[in-house]
Amino acid sequence: MTGPTIRPMTPADAGAVLAIYQAGIDGGNASFEPAAPDWATFDAGRLPGHRLVAVDDAGRVLGWVAVSRVSARAVYAGVVEHSVYVDPAARGRGVGRALLDALVASTEAAGIWTIQSGVFPENTASLALHHAAGFRTVGVRERVARHAGQGNRWRDVVFLERRSPHVT
């Protein structure tokens, strides 16, 4: 395999995207969600212009990235929250970085000036990926929510953002 190919996510990717999402949830350090949603719910909650998948030479989905609005208020139209998930078998091969780089290009082209995300502090690989891709740590939201999948324990979340130097 050369590098992953990044392309728009389509409904045909639903099974692979949701399986990768569930694998991340099952790992315990990717989401407060107890389970991946069905495709209709996933589709309705993400902006269509910024949903991408990474695929290998055989067309197998290796990971995905997508954004959601942070607010319906017009003043926040340039701010989105993203999620990025990589198949456990494809980790460490540049898939996450390729997805984040493509997401930055897609959002900046659309006039989005801030991409934000929350990452569990234990997810050191994701934190390193985000920092390498130009995200900065804004702070830690301590005990922000209880994690049902982890014994209903309180979890902290590292709040990250990437501000575009090009969209003003």
N, CA and C of each residue as an Amber inpcrd file, in Angstrom:
protein
   504
   0.8340000  -1.1800000   0.0000000   0.0000000   0.0000000   0.0000000
   0.8770000   1.2410000   0.0000000   0.5210000   2.1980000  -0.8320000
   1.1720000   3.4980000  -0.7790000   0.5350000   4.2390000   0.3950000
   0.1700000   5.4570000   0.2380000  -0.5740000   6.1550000   1.2910000
  -2.0550000   5.9490000   1.0810000  -2.8480000   6.2580000   2.0890000
  -4.2910000   6.1170000   1.9030000  -4.8080000   7.1580000   0.9230000
  -5.8630000   6.8080000   0.2430000  -6.5710000   7.7440000  -0.6190000
  -7.7040000   8.3410000   0.2010000  -7.8500000   9.6420000   0.1670000
  -8.9190000  10.3170000   0.8840000  -9.9900000  10.6920000  -0.1340000
 -11.2220000  10.3430000   0.1920000 -12.3390000  10.6770000  -0.6960000
 -13.5680000  10.9950000   0.1480000 -14.5980000  11.6060000  -0.4660000
 -15.8230000  11.8790000   0.2730000 -16.4810000  10.5890000   0.7610000
 -17.0490000  10.6560000   1.9390000 -17.8110000   9.5390000   2.4970000
 -19.1440000   9.4430000   1.7550000 -19.5670000   8.2140000   1.4600000
 -20.8550000   7.9950000   0.8110000 -21.6940000   7.0260000   1.6520000
 -22.9920000   6.9470000   1.3900000 -23.8150000   5.9750000   2.1160000
 -23.3130000   4.5330000   1.9730000 -22.6230000   4.2350000   0.8880000
 -22.0720000   2.8890000   0.7000000 -20.9900000   2.5720000   1.7250000
 -20.4280000   3.5960000   2.3550000 -19.3940000   3.4160000   3.3790000
 -19.9740000   3.1900000   4.7650000 -21.2820000   3.2630000   4.8910000
 -21.9280000   3.2450000   6.2030000 -21.4690000   2.0790000   7.0750000
 -21.4930000   0.8750000   6.5600000 -21.1290000  -0.2920000   7.3580000
 -19.7200000  -0.2080000   7.9050000 -18.7730000   0.1590000   7.0520000
 -17.3740000   0.2560000   7.4840000 -17.1840000   1.4160000   8.4460000
 -17.7870000   2.5650000   8.1590000 -17.6500000   3.7400000   9.0170000
 -18.1880000   3.4400000  10.4090000 -19.3810000   2.8560000  10.4770000
 -19.9840000   2.5770000  11.7780000 -19.2350000   1.4700000  12.5230000
 -18.6590000   0.5120000  11.7980000 -17.8550000  -0.5370000  12.4540000
 -16.5830000   0.0610000  13.0570000 -15.9400000   0.9820000  12.3420000
 -14.7440000   1.6390000  12.8640000 -15.1150000   2.5090000  14.0630000
 -16.2340000   3.1900000  13.9800000 -16.7250000   3.9970000  15.0980000
 -16.9350000   3.1040000  16.3190000 -17.5920000   1.9590000  16.1260000
 -17.8510000   1.0490000  17.2450000 -16.5540000   0.4980000  17.8210000
 -15.5810000   0.2030000  16.9720000 -14.2870000  -0.2850000  17.4690000
 -13.6310000   0.7590000  18.3660000 -13.7380000   2.0240000  17.9900000
 -13.2030000   3.0870000  18.8310000 -13.9310000   3.1660000  20.1650000
 -15.2410000   3.0670000  20.1230000 -16.0410000   3.0790000  21.3520000
 -15.6600000   1.9010000  22.2380000 -15.5270000   0.7430000  21.6340000
 -15.1870000  -0.4680000  22.3870000 -13.8220000  -0.3600000  23.0650000
 -12.9160000   0.4430000  22.4990000 -11.6000000   0.6310000  23.0950000
 -11.6360000   1.4280000  24.3920000 -12.7150000   2.1370000  24.6330000
 -12.9110000   2.8310000  25.8940000 -12.3730000   4.2410000  26.0060000
 -11.6050000   4.7070000  25.0150000 -11.0230000   6.0410000  25.1200000
 -11.3020000   6.9160000  23.9030000 -12.4490000   6.6790000  23.2550000
 -12.7520000   7.4600000  22.0640000 -14.0170000   8.2920000  22.1780000
 -14.9760000   7.8760000  22.9940000 -16.2660000   8.5600000  23.0050000
 -17.0290000   8.2400000  24.2770000 -17.8770000   9.1670000  24.6770000
 -18.8120000   8.8900000  25.7620000 -19.9840000   8.0460000  25.2680000
 -20.1910000   7.9970000  23.9600000 -21.3110000   7.2420000  23.3980000
 -21.1790000   5.7640000  23.7550000 -22.3010000   5.1110000  24.0860000
 -22.2400000   3.6860000  24.4180000 -22.1770000   2.7810000  23.1850000
 -22.6330000   3.3110000  22.0540000 -22.6510000   2.5230000  20.8150000
 -22.7150000   3.4690000  19.6230000 -22.2060000   3.0110000  18.5020000
 -22.3170000   3.7890000  17.2710000 -23.7840000   3.9210000  16.9030000
 -24.1760000   5.0580000  16.3650000 -25.5760000   5.2310000  15.9690000
 -25.8920000   4.4690000  14.6920000 -27.1470000   4.4560000  14.3180000
 -27.4880000   3.9200000  12.9980000 -27.0900000   4.9750000  11.9600000
 -27.0940000   4.5720000  10.6890000 -26.6120000   5.4740000   9.6430000
 -27.4590000   6.7360000   9.5380000 -28.7610000   6.6310000   9.6660000
 -29.6260000   7.8120000   9.5300000 -29.2670000   8.8590000  10.5880000
 -29.0100000   8.4300000  11.7990000 -28.6490000   9.3550000  12.8770000
 -27.2650000   9.9450000  12.6250000 -26.3150000   9.1030000  12.2460000
 -24.9610000   9.5710000  11.9180000 -25.0290000  10.6120000  10.8110000
 -25.7350000  10.2910000   9.7440000 -25.8470000  11.1460000   8.5650000
 -26.4810000  12.4920000   8.9140000 -27.5060000  12.4760000   9.7270000
 -28.2230000  13.7040000  10.0770000 -27.3940000  14.6280000  10.9590000
 -26.4520000  14.0860000  11.6930000 -25.6920000  14.8880000  12.6390000
 -24.3860000  15.4530000  12.1310000 -24.0180000  15.1590000  10.9000000
 -22.7360000  15.6360000  10.3630000 -22.9430000  16.4640000   9.1040000
 -22.1210000  17.4870000   8.9460000 -22.2300000  18.3470000   7.7710000
 -21.7780000  17.5820000   6.5300000 -22.5710000  17.5970000   5.4880000
 -22.2600000  16.7610000   4.3140000 -20.9770000  17.1280000   3.5810000
 -20.5520000  18.3600000   3.5960000 -19.3750000  18.7480000   2.8290000
 -18.0460000  18.3900000   3.4550000 -18.0790000  17.8440000   4.6590000
 -16.8280000  17.5950000   5.3740000 -16.8370000  16.2190000   6.0320000
 -17.2560000  15.2260000   5.2640000 -17.2350000  13.8280000   5.7130000
 -16.3390000  13.0770000   4.7410000 -15.2300000  12.5770000   5.2570000
 -14.2290000  11.9550000   4.4000000 -13.8570000  10.5840000   4.9270000
 -13.4370000   9.7220000   4.0210000 -12.8980000   8.4180000   4.4000000
 -11.5210000   8.2560000   3.7820000 -10.6990000   7.4650000   4.4650000
  -9.4030000   7.0460000   3.9280000  -9.5800000   5.6040000   3.4860000
  -9.1300000   5.2980000   2.2840000  -9.2420000   3.9320000   1.7720000
  -7.8800000   3.4470000   1.3060000  -7.7010000   2.1150000   1.3590000
  -6.4550000   1.5290000   0.8700000  -6.5730000   1.2570000  -0.6210000
  -5.5440000   0.6440000  -1.1870000  -5.5160000   0.3730000  -2.6260000
  -6.6580000  -0.5270000  -3.0820000  -7.1810000  -1.3510000  -2.1700000
  -8.2970000  -2.2400000  -2.5060000  -9.6520000  -1.5810000  -2.2710000
  -9.6480000  -0.3320000  -1.8010000 -10.9010000   0.3730000  -1.5560000
 -11.4930000   0.1430000  -0.1710000 -10.7530000  -0.5530000   0.6930000
 -11.2350000  -0.8170000   2.0550000 -11.1030000   0.4540000   2.8900000
 -12.1720000   0.7910000   3.6230000 -12.1680000   1.9860000   4.4620000
 -11.2580000   1.7450000   5.6650000 -10.2890000   2.6470000   5.8470000
  -9.3090000   2.5520000   6.9380000  -9.6270000   3.5080000   8.0800000
 -10.4110000   4.5280000   7.7880000 -10.7490000   5.5190000   8.7960000
 -11.6640000   6.5660000   8.2160000 -12.1440000   7.4220000   9.1020000
 -13.0520000   8.4790000   8.6610000 -12.9140000   9.7110000   9.5440000
 -13.3470000  10.8460000   8.9960000 -13.4140000  12.1000000   9.7240000
 -14.6890000  12.8030000   9.2980000 -15.3340000  13.4810000  10.2440000
 -16.5610000  14.2140000   9.9420000 -16.7100000  15.3430000  10.9450000
 -17.4920000  16.3520000  10.5670000 -17.7190000  17.4860000  11.4590000
 -19.2020000  17.6790000  11.7090000 -19.4620000  18.3250000  12.8500000
 -20.8140000  18.7250000  13.2480000 -20.7790000  20.2010000  13.5980000
 -21.9190000  20.8370000  13.5050000 -22.0140000  22.2210000  13.9550000
 -21.8520000  22.2830000  15.4620000 -21.2770000  23.3470000  15.9540000
 -21.2250000  23.5370000  17.4060000 -22.4230000  24.3460000  17.8830000
 -23.0380000  25.0850000  16.9640000 -24.1830000  25.9130000  17.3200000
 -24.9570000  26.2540000  16.0550000 -26.2550000  26.4700000  16.2040000
 -27.0840000  26.9160000  15.0800000 -27.0090000  28.4330000  14.8930000
 -26.4070000  29.1320000  15.8450000 -26.2920000  30.5850000  15.7550000
 -25.3530000  30.9730000  14.6160000 -25.7480000  31.9750000  13.8520000
 -24.9830000  32.3990000  12.6740000 -23.5600000  32.8140000  13.0210000
 -23.3330000  33.3880000  14.2000000 -21.9900000  33.8500000  14.5520000
 -21.0060000  32.7020000  14.6950000 -21.5060000  31.4820000  14.8660000
 -20.6450000  30.3150000  15.0000000 -20.6040000  29.4630000  13.7240000
 -21.0170000  30.0290000  12.6190000 -21.0480000  29.2710000  11.3630000
 -19.6710000  28.7800000  10.9390000 -18.6180000  29.4260000  11.4030000
 -17.2520000  29.0420000  11.0380000 -16.5620000  28.1810000  12.0670000
 -17.3460000  27.5830000  12.9690000 -16.7740000  26.7400000  14.0140000
 -17.4570000  25.3740000  13.9530000 -16.6440000  24.3250000  13.8780000
 -17.1780000  22.9620000  13.8310000 -16.4500000  22.0920000  14.8380000
 -17.1020000  21.0140000  15.2190000 -16.4740000  19.9950000  16.0530000
 -16.2600000  18.7710000  15.1810000 -15.0990000  18.1650000  15.2880000
 -14.8270000  17.0060000  14.4360000 -14.6080000  15.7370000  15.2600000
 -14.7580000  14.6360000  14.5700000 -14.3910000  13.3140000  15.0770000
 -13.5410000  12.6560000  14.0140000 -12.5060000  11.9540000  14.4510000
 -11.6640000  11.1920000  13.5300000 -11.4360000   9.8160000  14.1480000
 -11.6810000   8.7820000  13.3650000 -11.5510000   7.4020000  13.8290000
 -10.7630000   6.6110000  12.7940000  -9.8550000   5.7670000  13.2860000
  -9.0420000   4.9240000  12.4110000  -9.2490000   3.4740000  12.8200000
  -9.4030000   2.6140000  11.8370000  -9.5260000   1.1810000  12.0890000
  -8.3200000   0.7250000  12.9050000  -8.5370000  -0.0470000  13.9730000
  -7.3950000  -0.4930000  14.7890000  -6.2840000  -1.1550000  13.9770000
  -6.6360000  -1.8650000  12.9100000  -5.6360000  -2.5420000  12.0880000
  -4.8280000  -1.5720000  11.2230000  -5.2940000  -0.3260000  11.1020000
  -4.6200000   0.6440000  10.2400000  -3.9090000   1.7390000  11.0330000
  -3.9130000   1.6410000  12.3430000  -3.2900000   2.6840000  13.1610000
  -1.7800000   2.6890000  12.9880000  -1.2020000   3.8860000  13.0960000
   0.2500000   4.0380000  12.9750000   0.7430000   4.0820000  11.5460000
  -0.1700000   4.2160000  10.5830000   0.2230000   4.2240000   9.1620000
  -0.0660000   5.5510000   8.4750000  -0.3490000   6.5970000   9.2570000
  -0.5800000   7.9140000   8.6690000  -2.0060000   8.1830000   8.2470000
  -2.9060000   7.2870000   8.5560000  -4.3080000   7.4430000   8.1400000
  -4.9420000   8.6420000   8.8350000  -4.7750000   8.7370000  10.1520000
  -5.3620000   9.8480000  10.8870000  -4.8430000  11.1890000  10.4160000
  -3.5590000  11.2770000  10.1920000  -2.9590000  12.5390000   9.7310000
  -3.4800000  12.9080000   8.3460000  -3.5790000  11.9320000   7.4510000
  -4.0980000  12.2110000   6.1110000  -5.5420000  12.7150000   6.1880000
  -6.3260000  12.1160000   7.0710000  -7.7150000  12.5500000   7.2360000
  -7.7890000  13.9680000   7.8030000  -6.9940000  14.2560000   8.8250000
  -7.0280000  15.6060000   9.4070000  -6.5400000  16.6540000   8.4120000
  -5.4990000  16.3430000   7.6440000  -5.0110000  17.2930000   6.6420000
  -6.0810000  17.5740000   5.5970000  -6.7770000  16.5360000   5.1620000
  -7.8490000  16.7170000   4.1780000  -9.0110000  17.5010000   4.7770000
  -9.3000000  17.2530000   6.0440000 -10.3750000  17.9930000   6.7050000
 -10.0310000  19.4780000   6.8090000  -8.8130000  19.7890000   7.1730000
  -8.3950000  21.1830000   7.2510000  -8.5720000  21.8570000   5.8940000
  -8.1400000  21.2000000   4.8310000  -8.2800000  21.7770000   3.4840000
  -9.7440000  21.9940000   3.1330000 -10.5870000  21.0130000   3.4400000
 -12.0010000  21.1150000   3.0900000 -12.7070000  22.2080000   3.8850000
 -12.4020000  22.3080000   5.1750000 -13.0760000  23.3160000   5.9980000
 -12.5860000  24.7200000   5.6670000 -11.2870000  24.8740000   5.4530000
 -10.7870000  26.1970000   5.1000000 -11.3650000  26.6700000   3.7730000
 -11.5040000  25.7650000   2.8130000 -12.0950000  26.1340000   1.5230000
 -13.5400000  26.5960000   1.6850000 -14.2020000  26.1290000   2.7410000
 -15.5890000  26.5010000   3.0020000 -15.7030000  27.6990000   3.9450000
 -14.5790000  28.2980000   4.3500000 -14.6170000  29.4650000   5.2060000
 -14.7410000  29.1620000   6.6870000 -14.4910000  27.9280000   7.0630000
 -14.5350000  27.5590000   8.4860000 -13.2180000  27.9470000   9.1270000
 -13.2950000  28.6730000  10.2490000 -12.0800000  29.1920000  10.8690000
 -11.6240000  28.4290000  12.1010000 -12.4920000  27.6090000  12.6870000
 -12.0810000  26.8460000  13.8630000 -12.6200000  25.4270000  13.7910000
 -11.7350000  24.4670000  14.0080000 -12.1140000  23.0610000  14.1840000
 -11.7820000  22.7270000  15.6230000 -12.7450000  22.1930000  16.3400000
 -12.4940000  21.8350000  17.7300000 -12.8310000  20.3730000  17.9710000
 -12.3230000  19.8550000  19.0890000 -12.6000000  18.4700000  19.4570000
 -12.2880000  18.2770000  20.9270000 -12.8520000  17.2350000  21.4860000
 -12.5460000  16.8230000  22.8410000 -11.9720000  15.4190000  22.8060000
 -10.8620000  15.2070000  23.4990000 -10.1670000  13.9230000  23.4980000
  -9.8890000  13.5220000  24.9490000 -10.1540000  12.2660000  25.2630000
  -9.8120000  11.7880000  26.5990000  -8.3010000  11.8960000  26.7910000
  -7.8450000  12.3440000  27.9690000  -6.3920000  12.4930000  28.1810000
  -5.6300000  11.1800000  28.0610000  -6.2910000  10.0600000  28.2870000
  -5.6390000   8.7520000  28.1570000  -5.3640000   8.3780000  26.7040000
  -6.0220000   9.0520000  25.7680000  -5.8520000   8.7630000  24.3450000
  -4.6490000   9.5560000  23.8260000  -3.4760000   9.1660000  24.2840000
  -2.2580000   9.9060000  23.9670000  -1.9260000   9.9030000  22.4720000
  -2.2750000   8.8300000  21.7720000  -2.0130000   8.7880000  20.3260000
  -2.8450000   9.8570000  19.6100000  -4.1020000  10.0120000  19.9910000
  -4.9450000  11.0310000  19.3690000  -4.4560000  12.4290000  19.7100000
  -4.0540000  12.6470000  20.9430000  -3.5240000  13.9620000  21.3190000
  -2.2760000  14.2920000  20.5070000  -1.3730000  13.3370000  20.3600000
  -0.1580000  13.5620000  19.5720000  -0.4990000  13.8400000  18.1100000
  -1.4360000  13.0910000  17.5620000  -1.8710000  13.3040000  16.1770000
  -2.4000000  14.7210000  16.0000000  -3.2850000  15.1340000  16.8890000
  -3.8760000  16.4630000  16.7680000  -2.8230000  17.5610000  16.9030000
  -1.9320000  17.4290000  17.8560000  -0.8940000  18.4410000  18.0100000
  -0.0140000  18.5000000  16.7580000   0.3280000  17.3540000  16.1960000
   1.1410000  17.3240000  14.9740000   0.4170000  17.9610000  13.7880000
  -0.9170000  17.9180000  13.8130000  -1.7170000  18.4810000  12.7200000
  -2.0780000  19.9480000  12.9620000  -1.4800000  20.5700000  13.9710000
  -1.6900000  21.9900000  14.1800000  -2.7610000  22.3610000  15.1900000
  -3.2890000  21.3890000  15.8950000  -4.2610000  21.6900000  16.9520000
  -3.4960000  22.0670000  18.2180000  -4.1120000  22.8840000  19.0400000
  -3.5210000  23.2360000  20.3240000  -4.4760000  22.8460000  21.4380000
  -3.9160000  22.5660000  22.5800000  -4.7270000  22.2800000  23.7490000
  -5.1930000  23.6080000  24.3330000  -6.5190000  23.7530000  24.4360000
  -7.1000000  24.9460000  25.0210000  -7.1790000  24.7680000  26.5370000
  -7.5100000  23.5680000  26.9570000  -7.6050000  23.2900000  28.3820000
  -8.1600000  21.9030000  28.6170000  -8.3640000  21.5900000  29.8700000
  -8.9360000  20.2990000  30.2470000 -10.2680000  20.5610000  30.9380000
 -11.2910000  19.9400000  30.4360000 -12.5960000  20.0030000  31.0760000
 -12.6390000  18.8440000  32.0640000 -12.4860000  19.1610000  33.3250000
 -12.3770000  18.1400000  34.3570000 -13.7520000  17.5770000  34.7130000
 -13.7850000  16.2470000  34.8310000 -15.0080000  15.5590000  35.2380000
 -16.2210000  16.0930000  34.4810000 -16.0960000  16.1920000  33.1770000
 -17.1270000  16.8170000  32.3530000 -18.3750000  15.9410000  32.2170000
 -18.2060000  14.6250000  32.2870000 -19.3590000  13.7290000  32.1650000
 -18.9950000  12.3520000  32.7110000 -20.0370000  11.5870000  33.0000000
 -19.8410000  10.2110000  33.4380000 -19.8230000   9.3030000  32.2080000
 -18.9340000   8.3420000  32.2260000 -18.7520000   7.4380000  31.1010000
 -19.4000000   6.0940000  31.4400000 -20.5860000   5.8890000  30.9100000
 -21.3410000   4.6660000  31.2110000 -20.5770000   3.4170000  30.8000000
 -19.8710000   3.4730000  29.6900000 -19.1130000   2.3190000  29.2140000
 -17.8780000   2.0240000  30.0430000 -17.5720000   2.8870000  30.9810000
 -16.3840000   2.7230000  31.8270000 -16.7860000   2.7580000  33.3070000
 -17.8460000   2.0430000  33.6370000 -18.2650000   1.9410000  35.0280000
 -18.9120000   3.2020000  35.5700000 -19.4440000   4.0200000  34.6750000
 -20.1310000   5.2560000  35.0550000 -19.2080000   6.2150000  35.8100000
 -17.9170000   6.1650000  35.4980000 -16.9540000   7.0160000  36.1930000
 -16.8360000   8.3610000  35.4830000 -16.4900000   9.3680000  36.2730000
 -16.2500000  10.6900000  35.7260000 -15.0220000  10.6560000  34.8260000
 -15.0770000  11.3970000  33.7080000 -13.9390000  11.4760000  32.7910000
 -13.6080000  12.9290000  32.4930000 -12.3420000  13.1980000  32.3620000
 -11.8660000  14.4920000  31.8880000 -11.8050000  14.4410000  30.3640000
 -11.8360000  15.6100000  29.7420000 -11.6920000  15.7210000  28.2950000
 -10.7500000  16.8850000  27.9980000  -9.7450000  16.6250000  27.1800000
  -8.8400000  17.6690000  26.7110000  -9.5220000  18.3710000  25.5470000
  -9.6980000  19.6860000  25.6830000 -10.3520000  20.4750000  24.6450000
  -9.2890000  21.0080000  23.6970000  -9.4010000  20.6660000  22.4090000
  -8.4360000  21.0380000  21.3780000  -9.0980000  21.9160000  20.3300000
  -8.3070000  22.7700000  19.7070000  -8.8210000  23.5260000  18.5710000
  -7.7010000  23.8160000  17.5850000  -8.1160000  24.0070000  16.3540000
  -7.2060000  24.4650000  15.3130000  -7.8490000  25.6970000  14.6950000
  -7.1420000  26.8130000  14.7980000  -7.6200000  28.0620000  14.2130000
  -6.9260000  28.2390000  12.8730000  -7.7010000  28.5150000  11.8470000
  -7.1260000  28.6710000  10.5170000  -6.3280000  29.9660000  10.4170000
  -5.1210000  29.8860000   9.8950000  -4.3650000  31.1090000   9.6510000
  -4.8000000  31.7770000   8.3380000  -5.6650000  31.0990000   7.5680000
  -6.0550000  31.5920000   6.2470000  -7.4570000  32.1690000   6.2130000
  -8.3380000  31.6930000   7.0640000  -9.7150000  32.1880000   7.0720000
  -9.8060000  33.2590000   8.1330000 -10.1130000  34.4830000   7.7130000
 -10.1910000  35.5940000   8.6550000 -11.5360000  36.2730000   8.5960000
